[in-house]
Amino acid sequence: MGKIKSIDTKPEILVRKYLFKHGFRFRLHSKTLPGKPDIVLRKYKTVIFVNGCFWHGHKDCRKSSLPKTRVEYWDDKITRNIARDIANQKMLTDLGWNVVVIHQCELKNKDVDKTMAEVINNLV
């Protein structure tokens, strides 16, 4: 698990490149905001989290199934991650930020443009 990256993941870089290409400027991993959002668009008062399906328990996703070994450990870990995500999102909305969550399965080759178009439409 030491090789699992938490920043600069492929899905995150894909979203950043798409936003930059379409003229959006942003900050990365703001430590002053709850949950350290992956992308912060201050002009639009919006934060974007790019979540891995497994680590954040994305419902009805093939990649979010639990391993067959140490099921109790993984179930507890994913449940804690989901609870932490919900708490951070609530704190951000209470501070007046719009929160966008993109899961890695939504960034497949055929879905990238559709997903990112929805994100951009919500910004403007």
C-alpha atoms as one frame of an Amber mdcrd trajectory, in Angstrom:
protein
   0.000   0.000   0.000   3.004   2.278   0.234   2.919   2.784  -3.525  -0.682
   4.036  -3.506  -0.560   7.748  -4.354  -2.907  10.255  -2.766  -1.991  13.208
  -4.968  -1.174  13.543  -8.661  -3.068  10.394  -9.590  -3.873   9.724 -13.250
  -7.584  10.607 -12.888  -6.699  13.803 -11.049  -4.180  14.854 -13.691  -6.748
  14.111 -16.407  -9.266  16.459 -14.758  -6.640  19.157 -14.236  -5.520  19.027
 -17.868  -9.113  19.226 -19.085  -9.913  22.215 -16.879  -6.701  24.038 -17.824
  -7.309  23.399 -21.535 -10.739  25.008 -21.190  -9.372  28.158 -19.548  -9.925
  27.414 -15.866  -7.182  28.301 -13.399  -7.031  26.609 -10.033  -5.024  25.734
  -6.953  -4.132  22.224  -5.841  -4.603  20.479  -2.490  -5.412  23.486  -0.325
  -4.411  22.573   3.222  -6.547  25.371   4.650  -9.814  23.749   3.505 -11.398
  20.667   5.098 -10.434  17.449   3.345  -7.646  19.097   1.302  -9.614  19.219
  -1.979  -7.754  18.055  -5.082  -8.701  21.147  -7.091  -9.803  24.553  -5.773
 -11.457  27.037  -8.124 -11.644  30.155  -5.940 -13.190  32.326  -8.651 -16.185
  29.971  -8.745 -16.094  29.144  -5.006 -15.916  25.450  -5.994 -13.777  22.532
  -4.904 -13.348  19.276  -6.790 -12.512  15.924  -5.265 -11.285  13.226  -7.668
 -11.943   9.975  -5.790 -10.845   6.434  -6.428 -13.842   4.105  -6.558 -12.347
   1.508  -4.207 -11.008   3.850  -1.535 -14.155   5.952  -1.334 -16.740   3.158
  -1.638 -18.382   4.289  -4.875 -21.796   2.598  -4.901 -22.703   0.244  -7.745
 -19.201   0.379  -9.200 -17.279  -2.693 -10.230 -14.041  -1.288  -8.805 -15.466
  -0.741  -5.326 -15.873  -4.401  -4.382 -14.066  -5.467  -1.229 -11.143  -7.926
  -1.294 -11.902 -11.473  -0.234  -9.280 -11.439   2.526  -9.522  -9.344   5.691
 -13.057  -8.305   4.745 -13.807  -6.822   8.162 -10.709  -4.592   8.061 -11.454
  -3.288   4.566 -15.150  -2.775   5.272 -14.288  -0.734   8.375 -11.651   1.292
   6.505 -13.924   2.135   3.564 -16.796   3.005   5.930 -14.518   5.426   7.812
 -13.409   6.989   4.517 -17.022   7.526   3.447 -17.920   9.078   6.816 -14.877
  11.390   6.630 -15.802  12.424   3.066 -19.360  13.275   4.113 -18.134  15.315
   7.103 -15.609  17.241   4.969 -18.200  17.965   2.283 -20.640  19.254   4.906
 -17.980  21.538   6.409 -17.154  22.906   2.963 -20.792  23.589   2.081 -21.255
  25.263   5.470 -18.326  27.534   4.551 -20.112  28.431   1.309 -18.154  26.240
  -1.130 -19.717  24.206  -3.933 -18.457  20.627  -3.790 -18.016  18.450  -6.871
 -17.032  14.800  -6.521 -15.749  12.897  -9.545 -15.088   9.164  -9.274 -12.406
   7.477 -11.348 -14.922   5.292 -13.224 -16.593   8.464 -14.536 -13.339   9.330
 -16.304 -13.202   6.379 -18.687 -12.275   7.266 -22.288 -15.868   7.351 -23.500
 -17.195   9.199 -20.425 -14.551  11.909 -19.900 -16.089  14.567 -22.132 -19.586
  13.987 -20.767 -18.444  14.067 -17.132 -16.257  17.137 -17.569 -18.947  18.978
 -19.565 -21.309  18.510 -16.606 -18.645  19.829 -14.228 -17.966  22.892 -16.385
 -21.697  23.595 -16.830 -22.080  23.581 -13.047 -19.224  26.076 -12.705 -20.379
  28.691 -15.175
